[in-house]
């Protein structure tokens, strides 16, 4: 890309405010990003960070984040990427599992590392981005002084199966796990994303999620990082997001469902239009149709919001556009059919197998269920990760070896089915199914019925043990403008909605919650385990 479009900006990052209160930006061109990452790669190699070295990288979205990430790839190191907002105990656990030998982070991250003892037994090389205090090691400014601008750094040769990075899951249904990415997986992802959405070099990408932002320059897009806290997308100021889109003529945008919802609400209220956007991409949790409809109202004809389905271990699995959702599948979602996530991406094999909580060692066609029957989703693809780092039991639980071709199926941990058109329908996490004496209830099909109520923002189905039996309980979060409405009236309306469907008529207990606990990464995945504990306490 540096040869193809050397002077075009590769990264533009918000960098504070000027005297008049306007957002200021810093940028690197593709040639400058190439040169700066090569310069830092040379310096990292000189201080001992090289091929195969696991390196924790805790730097917020910035020019330094992009330059350091590509520098680590160039030396053949293995970046360990963890969302800082997952909580101190989870951070400590992730680093204990990953056992990094080097730690590159901002001052705050290093202070926490030293005081809380993160990876104390394994880290031997430190690089501080910013002011170094009492912990010694190197600084980023010091690394830059070591190496003057010179010839391009010779990128380390790595085999296709060599580890390229360790990316941690969000931990929405348990402790976060480190998925091992290889160079082949990254290559396959770049090709899939570019082809799937028709992305072309020269586009402008609004990067609101750090890890996904790295695909921008790899695909030849300019990554624009707006003024926001990337770990709290639900709290982003929509004025900053819309301002960046308008200022830079953004053509592509990735945003969590929470961010799409926040910007869409503002846009609807203020009649905002975003004519430059060709597409928006939203992932991390199902995007409600009313959220898609709101945001789509800001776009020009032909522009869509795409909702790729996948996970840290395999992304993308399937994809679908808002036109098809709003025209066709939303009505079925409201009737309790689940959420349609689209057709599997080219080259990926998706199967629906019988539900089991035990490991499945070897693939057999007998595992597969007939079309239309709900089971666990399992996928085989070149961009699926093969292992979790240092977690053999979790790897065995998630992977099914296929002796037919030496490959494997990754168990998504999600349940769903395939419709007659070959589309995948998502019915929730396997761990979130509620087994009562009468039936097994799946979260998304049940919640879809109640989410159709105009005063409801979202719902969550949980199971509570009462008198020796599991009782289905629906937790309800109301729309902001409905929080003063009569709870008794809404409860009866919800009960009437549920009575109209066989799979929801046994749900009789409704509890109103002020604000659901959600994951930090996307602010959209509902922590149903926490809600189940809350519901049990309320019912006691």
FENUR-V585557 format. One line per field, one symbol per residue. ss: DSSP state (2 for helix, 1 for strand, 0 for the rest). burial: # if it has 9 or more other C-alpha atoms within 8 Angstrom, else .. A space follows every 50 residues. Layout:
BEGIN
ss: ???
burial: ???
END
This chain:
BEGIN
ss: 00000000111111111000001111111222222222222222220000 00011111000022222222222220011110022202222222222200 01111122222222220000000011111000000001122222220000 00000000000011111100000000011111222222222222222000 00011110022222222200011110000000222002222222222200 01110022222222222222000000001110000000222222220000 00011100111001111110122222222222220000111111000011 11100000000100222100000011111100010001000222222211 11000011111111111100001111111222011000011022222222 20000111111111110011111111110222000022222222222220 0000000011110000010000000102222222222220
burial: ##..##.########.#.....#######################...## #.#######.###.###################..#...###.####### #######.##.###...##...#.######.#.....###..##..#... ..#.........##########...###########.###.###....## ..########.#################.#####.#.#.###.###..## ##################...###.##########.#.#.######.### ..####################.###..##.##############..#.# .###....##..#....##...##############.##.##..###### ##....#############...########.#####....########## #....##########....##########..#.......##..##.###. #..##.#..###...#.###########..##..##....
END
